[in-house]
């Protein structure tokens, strides 16, 4: 079996490593580094929401600027993910990871020392763009560094990181803001990235092994323009729609994005036939597990987008809880996700296959239904400890899905397209999350009376919370059904990539880079 040092470079066969033991140690160090970077990004997405009141007070930001502080990051991140992944395939995943984490660290410093709201908005957009260079390389480096039979364990760890990041952001943001370290108010939520980022840069240069596509590829600039334009036309109206009262031009833009995506597909087909260097490798969708996994990632993003925003509003606005209390309430969820993620990949999926993911969807749905019942039963008097049961059940369900899902999507992808595939995975989940956030205005705010009396506020938010959770339940049922498209049992992991799955194309099979044992 190969170590990371045996990965072939373009045009060269791989050679065995002389120091397999050292190689093993190096790749686990590399894993810790890229996982820390992924955790840093996951936390940064959510940490800002908790600090918004402090930013408004201290920086004098307008409501529109606050929207751009959050939306600017999301838009830049989503729009650049596919391009960032492809650049890693072409120029090297280690190189792009180091560029991304360096830029992310610099942008974090600019955010922390921002002199005015305008500088903060610009720095957040830069931070999102740098995250788009960094994040796709995380899964690509894992895919290219670890042999197939070890990826299950690795993606189990990745699922634990996702679980911790989902809830740690609000909790960490609440603590840093309330502590008001050195009188810096909200600024430490960004400055905390500096020591982590610097350590990642230094250790990444030493321990991450370079990998790239074994065949020379060129960046598809027309594809970059089309995919960026299409994503912005889709995500901008979803991100700003509610604040702008859903203007007609927003619907026109979203409809136009479908035309742009259609043009992208047509162009990428011609590009593939011409020189074999498209931005989006459409042949990946001929791999059944990849296509099904992309669909599940998108719908799962919708569920997460709805739940986490509505949950935060329900606790902090409806129930009047502090940011710290709301953050601590989510700890059982985070622990449950981490535990279930590790068990699902290492113990359960090898034995029960896709049934584990389907059990996760149903378990998460049961947790949501318990939450709906408790919200109605206890009303405004509900306590944090009473939320522990539904959150734990939901966390167990999410953990059973999130870790094996990533493995299922990437397991049959040729290493030369790992960056493009990773970018697609992250992009569709961002699109799903943005769609979920857009739906909040319908499934949550659509139930709440805009002119409700203060004493009725908790009950109004409880009604909106329950209505939104019914929608989340419906989405989880859709996920349960989509998982039927996955193979019933996991294939025997071997170093064959796409060629080992029935139905994989000869084109993909021929592109798998050479490896030696």
QUIDA-V446435 format. One record per residue. N is the residue number from 1. RES is the residue in three letters. PSI is psi in degrees with one decimal (NA if undefined). OMEGA is omega in whole degrees, -180 to 180 (* if undefined). NEAR is the number of other ideal C-beta (glycine too) atoms within 12 Angstrom. Layout:
# QUIDA-V446435
N/RES/PSI/OMEGA/NEAR  N/RES/PSI/OMEGA/NEAR
This chain:
# QUIDA-V446435
1/UNK/149.4/-172/22  2/UNK/149.7/168/33  3/UNK/169.0/-178/31  4/UNK/-26.0/-179/38  5/UNK/-8.2/179/31  6/UNK/2.1/178/31  7/UNK/133.2/-176/42  8/UNK/148.8/172/28  9/UNK/166.1/-176/23  10/UNK/124.4/176/23  11/UNK/0.6/-178/13  12/UNK/142.4/173/16  13/UNK/155.5/178/16  14/UNK/151.9/176/28  15/UNK/151.6/-178/17  16/UNK/147.9/179/18  17/UNK/140.4/177/24  18/UNK/-29.6/-178/11  19/UNK/78.5/-177/14  20/UNK/-38.9/-178/19  21/UNK/-45.2/179/13  22/UNK/-39.1/179/17  23/UNK/-40.2/179/26  24/UNK/-45.7/180/25  25/UNK/-41.1/-178/19  26/UNK/-41.2/-176/26  27/UNK/-29.6/176/35  28/UNK/-33.3/171/26  29/UNK/-43.0/179/27  30/UNK/-40.8/179/41  31/UNK/-44.6/180/36  32/UNK/-38.0/-179/27  33/UNK/-50.1/-177/37  34/UNK/-32.3/176/46  35/UNK/-38.8/177/35  36/UNK/-39.7/177/36  37/UNK/-41.1/178/46  38/UNK/-40.6/178/43  39/UNK/-41.2/180/38  40/UNK/-41.8/179/43  41/UNK/-45.2/-179/46  42/UNK/-42.6/179/39  43/UNK/-40.6/-176/36  44/UNK/-28.1/179/45  45/UNK/-36.6/-174/41  46/UNK/-21.6/-172/41  47/UNK/-29.9/-176/44  48/UNK/-35.5/-176/44  49/UNK/-40.1/-179/38  50/UNK/-33.4/-174/39  51/UNK/0.8/-176/42  52/UNK/-46.7/179/35  53/UNK/-39.6/180/24  54/UNK/-39.7/178/31  55/UNK/-40.7/179/38  56/UNK/-43.7/-178/21  57/UNK/-48.7/-171/15  58/UNK/-40.3/-176/22  59/UNK/-11.0/-179/29  60/UNK/31.5/-178/18  61/UNK/139.7/175/29  62/UNK/168.4/179/18  63/UNK/-40.2/178/19  64/UNK/-40.0/178/18  65/UNK/-37.2/176/26  66/UNK/-41.1/178/29  67/UNK/-41.0/-178/30  68/UNK/-26.1/176/32  69/UNK/-35.7/178/40  70/UNK/-46.9/-176/37  71/UNK/-33.6/-179/36  72/UNK/-42.0/178/36  73/UNK/-48.2/-177/42  74/UNK/-44.3/-179/45  75/UNK/-47.7/-179/36  76/UNK/-38.4/-180/38  77/UNK/-52.4/-177/47  78/UNK/-40.6/-177/45  79/UNK/-26.3/-175/39  80/UNK/-3.4/-172/41  81/UNK/-47.7/-178/50  82/UNK/-43.3/178/47  83/UNK/-42.8/179/40  84/UNK/-40.7/178/49  85/UNK/-42.6/-179/50  86/UNK/-37.1/178/44  87/UNK/-34.2/176/37  88/UNK/-40.2/176/49  89/UNK/-39.0/-173/48  90/UNK/-50.3/-171/31  91/UNK/-4.5/179/30  92/UNK/127.8/-177/27  93/UNK/-37.3/178/47  94/UNK/-45.7/-179/35  95/UNK/-46.6/-179/29  96/UNK/-34.7/177/44  97/UNK/-45.7/-179/53  98/UNK/-38.7/176/36  99/UNK/-44.9/-178/28  100/UNK/-46.6/-178/48  101/UNK/-31.6/176/43  102/UNK/-48.4/178/28  103/UNK/-38.8/179/32  104/UNK/-40.6/180/45  105/UNK/-43.7/178/38  106/UNK/-44.6/180/25  107/UNK/-36.4/177/42  108/UNK/-40.3/177/42  109/UNK/-41.8/178/26  110/UNK/-38.5/177/29  111/UNK/-45.7/-177/41  112/UNK/-30.6/-179/35  113/UNK/17.8/-178/20  114/UNK/130.9/-178/33  115/UNK/-19.7/-178/15  116/UNK/168.5/-179/18  117/UNK/-34.2/-179/28  118/UNK/-41.6/178/21  119/UNK/-36.0/179/24  120/UNK/-42.0/178/40  121/UNK/-48.3/-179/33  122/UNK/-39.3/-179/24  123/UNK/-36.0/178/36  124/UNK/-38.3/177/42  125/UNK/-43.0/176/30  126/UNK/-41.1/179/32  127/UNK/-42.3/177/47  128/UNK/-40.5/178/42  129/UNK/-39.9/178/32  130/UNK/-35.6/175/41  131/UNK/-33.8/179/47  132/UNK/-25.3/174/47  133/UNK/-34.2/-173/43  134/UNK/-48.0/-169/55  135/UNK/-43.8/180/49  136/UNK/-26.1/-179/46  137/UNK/-21.7/-178/52  138/UNK/-56.3/179/54  139/UNK/-34.0/180/49  140/UNK/-43.7/180/53  141/UNK/-41.6/177/51  142/UNK/-46.5/-177/48  143/UNK/-38.5/-177/48  144/UNK/-20.5/-174/53  145/UNK/-36.5/-175/41  146/UNK/136.2/176/41  147/UNK/158.1/-171/32  148/UNK/-38.4/-175/36  149/UNK/-14.1/179/22  150/UNK/-11.8/-174/29  151/UNK/-28.6/178/41  152/UNK/-47.3/179/37  153/UNK/-42.3/-178/30  154/UNK/-45.2/-179/41  155/UNK/-23.4/171/42  156/UNK/-43.6/176/39  157/UNK/-38.7/180/35  158/UNK/-40.5/177/46  159/UNK/-37.9/177/46  160/UNK/-39.6/178/37  161/UNK/-42.4/178/38  162/UNK/-43.7/180/43  163/UNK/-44.2/179/42  164/UNK/-41.1/-179/36  165/UNK/-32.3/-176/37  166/UNK/-36.2/-176/41  167/UNK/-24.4/-178/40  168/UNK/-31.9/-179/35  169/UNK/-57.8/178/36  170/UNK/-39.7/-179/43  171/UNK/-46.3/-180/33  172/UNK/-41.2/178/39  173/UNK/-41.5/179/38  174/UNK/-44.5/-179/39  175/UNK/-48.3/-177/26  176/UNK/-37.3/-179/34  177/UNK/-44.4/-178/34  178/UNK/-31.9/178/25  179/UNK/-27.5/179/22  180/UNK/56.9/-175/19  181/UNK/124.5/180/17  182/UNK/25.3/180/11  183/UNK/21.3/-176/11  184/UNK/0.8/178/23  185/UNK/-116.9/-174/27  186/UNK/-13.1/-170/39  187/UNK/-33.0/178/34  188/UNK/-20.4/179/30  189/UNK/-24.2/176/46  190/UNK/-39.2/-176/42  191/UNK/-22.5/179/28  192/UNK/-20.3/178/33  193/UNK/-20.2/-173/42  194/UNK/-54.9/180/27  195/UNK/-36.1/179/17  196/UNK/-45.3/-179/29  197/UNK/-42.8/180/38  198/UNK/-42.8/178/24  199/UNK/-40.3/179/22  200/UNK/-38.2/179/38  201/UNK/-48.7/-177/30  202/UNK/-48.9/-178/19  203/UNK/-33.0/179/26  204/UNK/-39.9/178/39  205/UNK/-30.8/-175/22  206/UNK/-40.5/-167/17  207/UNK/-22.2/-178/32  208/UNK/130.8/178/42  209/UNK/135.2/-179/39  210/UNK/142.6/174/29  211/UNK/149.9/177/41  212/UNK/178.0/178/37  213/UNK/136.7/-178/39  214/UNK/-11.5/-180/29  215/UNK/136.5/-177/25  216/UNK/123.3/178/17  217/UNK/157.3/177/31  218/UNK/148.8/178/22  219/UNK/128.7/-180/29  220/UNK/92.1/-174/33  221/UNK/-39.2/178/18  222/UNK/-41.3/176/25  223/UNK/-39.2/177/37  224/UNK/-46.6/-180/32  225/UNK/-45.5/-176/21  226/UNK/-44.7/-178/31  227/UNK/-38.0/178/43  228/UNK/-44.9/179/34  229/UNK/-46.1/-179/23  230/UNK/-43.1/-180/35  231/UNK/-41.9/179/42  232/UNK/-40.3/179/32  233/UNK/-28.8/178/32  234/UNK/-45.0/-170/37  235/UNK/-32.3/-178/43  236/UNK/-49.3/178/34  237/UNK/-34.4/179/33  238/UNK/-36.8/-177/39  239/UNK/-39.3/-175/41  240/UNK/-2.8/-171/31  241/UNK/-48.5/-175/30  242/UNK/-43.7/-179/26  243/UNK/-28.6/-179/26  244/UNK/10.2/178/22  245/UNK/38.6/174/14  246/UNK/68.6/180/22  247/UNK/160.0/-178/16  248/UNK/-38.9/-178/13  249/UNK/-26.0/178/17  250/UNK/-43.8/177/26  251/UNK/-36.8/178/19  252/UNK/-42.4/179/16  253/UNK/-44.2/-179/28  254/UNK/-39.8/176/31  255/UNK/-39.8/178/18  256/UNK/-29.5/179/21  257/UNK/-33.1/178/31  258/UNK/-36.7/177/18  259/UNK/-42.7/180/19  260/UNK/-43.3/179/26  261/UNK/-35.8/175/30  262/UNK/-42.7/177/16  263/UNK/-36.3/178/22  264/UNK/-45.8/-180/32  265/UNK/-44.8/180/23  266/UNK/-43.3/-179/20  267/UNK/-42.1/-178/27  268/UNK/-33.7/176/34  269/UNK/-44.5/178/20  270/UNK/-38.7/-180/19  271/UNK/-40.8/178/27  272/UNK/-44.7/-179/27  273/UNK/-31.3/-175/15  274/UNK/-54.5/-175/14  275/UNK/2.7/176/16  276/UNK/23.0/-180/24  277/UNK/58.2/178/28  278/UNK/158.0/175/35  279/UNK/-45.7/178/40  280/UNK/116.8/-179/40  281/UNK/92.6/-175/40  282/UNK/-25.5/-180/33  283/UNK/-18.0/176/31  284/UNK/-31.3/-177/42  285/UNK/-8.6/173/31  286/UNK/-13.8/174/23  287/UNK/114.1/-171/38  288/UNK/-44.4/-177/29  289/UNK/-35.2/180/42  290/UNK/-47.7/-179/44  291/UNK/-44.9/179/30  292/UNK/-40.3/180/31  293/UNK/-38.3/178/41  294/UNK/-41.7/179/38  295/UNK/-44.3/-180/32  296/UNK/-41.4/178/41  297/UNK/-42.1/-179/38  298/UNK/-49.8/-178/34  299/UNK/-36.2/178/36  300/UNK/-38.3/176/43  301/UNK/-37.1/177/37  302/UNK/-47.1/-180/37  303/UNK/-44.5/-179/48  304/UNK/-39.6/179/42  305/UNK/-42.5/179/39  306/UNK/-51.6/-170/42  307/UNK/-52.2/-171/46  308/UNK/-38.1/179/37  309/UNK/-47.0/-179/37  310/UNK/-40.2/179/43  311/UNK/-45.1/179/43  312/UNK/-45.6/180/39  313/UNK/-40.3/180/32  314/UNK/-45.6/-177/42  315/UNK/-46.2/-171/37  316/UNK/-35.5/-179/30  317/UNK/-50.5/-178/29  318/UNK/-49.5/-178/34  319/UNK/-11.9/177/31  320/UNK/23.6/-180/19  321/UNK/154.9/175/29  322/UNK/162.4/179/22  323/UNK/-38.0/-179/35  324/UNK/-42.8/179/24  325/UNK/-42.1/179/25  326/UNK/-42.4/180/36  327/UNK/-42.2/179/36  328/UNK/-32.0/180/27  329/UNK/-29.9/-178/34  330/UNK/-2.0/-177/43  331/UNK/-44.2/178/30  332/UNK/-36.4/177/27  333/UNK/-47.9/-178/45  334/UNK/-44.0/-180/40  335/UNK/-43.5/-178/26  336/UNK/-41.7/178/38  337/UNK/-45.5/-177/45  338/UNK/-44.4/-179/34  339/UNK/-48.7/-177/27  340/UNK/-34.4/180/41  341/UNK/-43.5/179/46  342/UNK/-42.2/-179/33  343/UNK/-38.1/-173/29  344/UNK/-45.5/-176/48  345/UNK/-42.7/-173/39  346/UNK/-33.1/-173/28  347/UNK/-43.5/-167/20  348/UNK/-48.1/-176/30  349/UNK/-42.7/178/44  350/UNK/-26.7/-178/25  351/UNK/-41.5/-172/17  352/UNK/-6.4/176/21  353/UNK/-139.6/-174/24  354/UNK/-17.0/179/38  355/UNK/-27.5/179/26  356/UNK/-44.8/179/41  357/UNK/-39.7/179/50  358/UNK/-38.1/175/34  359/UNK/-35.8/177/30  360/UNK/-43.8/179/44  361/UNK/-43.2/-180/42  362/UNK/-38.6/178/27  363/UNK/-44.0/178/34  364/UNK/-39.8/178/43  365/UNK/-39.8/177/36  366/UNK/-42.9/177/26  367/UNK/-40.9/178/39  368/UNK/-42.0/180/39  369/UNK/-38.7/176/27  370/UNK/-41.0/180/27  371/UNK/-42.2/178/41  372/UNK/-44.7/-179/30  373/UNK/-44.5/-178/24  374/UNK/-39.5/179/29  375/UNK/-40.1/178/35  376/UNK/-36.0/-176/21  377/UNK/-43.6/-174/19  378/UNK/-16.5/177/22  379/UNK/-136.8/-177/23  380/UNK/-13.1/-178/24  381/UNK/4.2/-179/15  382/UNK/140.6/-178/31  383/UNK/163.1/-179/18  384/UNK/-41.2/-177/26  385/UNK/-28.2/178/17  386/UNK/-24.4/177/22  387/UNK/-13.3/-175/35  388/UNK/-39.6/-178/26  389/UNK/-56.9/-179/26  390/UNK/-35.6/-180/40  391/UNK/-37.2/178/38  392/UNK/-45.0/179/33  393/UNK/-43.8/177/31  394/UNK/-41.9/-180/48  395/UNK/-41.0/177/41  396/UNK/-42.8/179/39  397/UNK/-44.6/-180/44  398/UNK/-40.1/179/47  399/UNK/-35.8/179/47  400/UNK/-22.5/-179/45  401/UNK/-50.4/-161/50  402/UNK/-40.5/-177/51  403/UNK/-52.4/180/41  404/UNK/-22.4/179/50  405/UNK/-45.4/179/48  406/UNK/-42.4/178/44  407/UNK/-41.3/-179/47  408/UNK/-38.3/-178/44  409/UNK/-40.4/-172/43  410/UNK/-14.1/-169/47  411/UNK/-29.4/-177/46  412/UNK/15.9/-179/44  413/UNK/128.7/177/49  414/UNK/143.7/-175/43  415/UNK/-30.5/-178/48  416/UNK/-19.5/179/42  417/UNK/16.3/-178/50  418/UNK/-38.5/-180/46  419/UNK/-46.4/178/54  420/UNK/-42.6/180/50  421/UNK/-41.9/179/49  422/UNK/-40.9/177/50  423/UNK/-40.7/178/48  424/UNK/-43.2/180/42  425/UNK/-50.5/-179/45  426/UNK/-37.0/-178/47  427/UNK/-47.3/-177/41  428/UNK/-31.7/177/38  429/UNK/-37.8/176/41  430/UNK/-41.0/177/43  431/UNK/-43.3/178/42  432/UNK/-42.8/179/34  433/UNK/-43.6/178/37  434/UNK/-40.0/177/41  435/UNK/-41.5/177/35  436/UNK/-42.9/178/35  437/UNK/-38.3/177/43  438/UNK/-37.5/-179/37  439/UNK/-18.8/179/33  440/UNK/-36.6/-180/40  441/UNK/-25.2/-180/32  442/UNK/-50.6/-171/23  443/UNK/-17.0/-179/34  444/UNK/-64.2/-178/38  445/UNK/-24.7/178/32  446/UNK/-18.1/-179/21  447/UNK/-21.3/-173/27  448/UNK/135.6/176/30  449/UNK/122.6/-178/16  450/UNK/-24.4/-176/14  451/UNK/32.2/-177/9  452/UNK/143.1/177/20  453/UNK/147.4/-177/11  454/UNK/-38.8/-178/14  455/UNK/-18.8/179/10  456/UNK/-5.1/-174/17  457/UNK/-48.3/-179/24  458/UNK/-41.1/-178/29  459/UNK/-37.9/177/27  460/UNK/-44.2/180/30  461/UNK/-31.5/176/35  462/UNK/-43.0/178/36  463/UNK/-44.8/178/30  464/UNK/-39.4/179/36  465/UNK/-46.4/180/43  466/UNK/-42.1/-180/34  467/UNK/-43.4/179/29  468/UNK/-38.0/-179/43  469/UNK/-29.9/174/39  470/UNK/-38.1/177/29  471/UNK/-42.1/178/33  472/UNK/-40.3/178/43  473/UNK/-44.3/178/33  474/UNK/-40.5/179/24  475/UNK/-40.0/179/34  476/UNK/-33.3/175/40  477/UNK/-40.1/177/23  478/UNK/-42.2/178/24  479/UNK/-43.8/178/43  480/UNK/-43.2/-178/32  481/UNK/-39.3/-180/21  482/UNK/-31.1/-177/30  483/UNK/-16.4/175/37  484/UNK/-21.1/179/20  485/UNK/-10.6/177/25  486/UNK/156.0/172/39  487/UNK/141.7/-177/30  488/UNK/-37.7/-180/18  489/UNK/145.7/177/16  490/UNK/141.3/178/33  491/UNK/160.6/175/31  492/UNK/119.5/-177/15  493/UNK/119.4/173/26  494/UNK/170.0/-179/23  495/UNK/64.6/180/30  496/UNK/-9.6/179/26  497/UNK/-136.1/-172/39  498/UNK/-26.0/-176/41  499/UNK/-14.3/-178/26  500/UNK/-11.4/-179/26  501/UNK/130.3/176/33  502/UNK/132.0/179/15  503/UNK/-8.4/177/22  504/UNK/146.9/-174/31  505/UNK/154.3/176/26  506/UNK/-33.6/-179/14  507/UNK/-45.6/179/22  508/UNK/-39.6/-177/31  509/UNK/-40.2/-178/22  510/UNK/-21.3/-174/19  511/UNK/-5.4/-179/31  512/UNK/126.2/-178/34  513/UNK/150.7/-178/36  514/UNK/138.9/175/26  515/UNK/148.8/178/32  516/UNK/154.6/180/19  517/UNK/NA/*/15
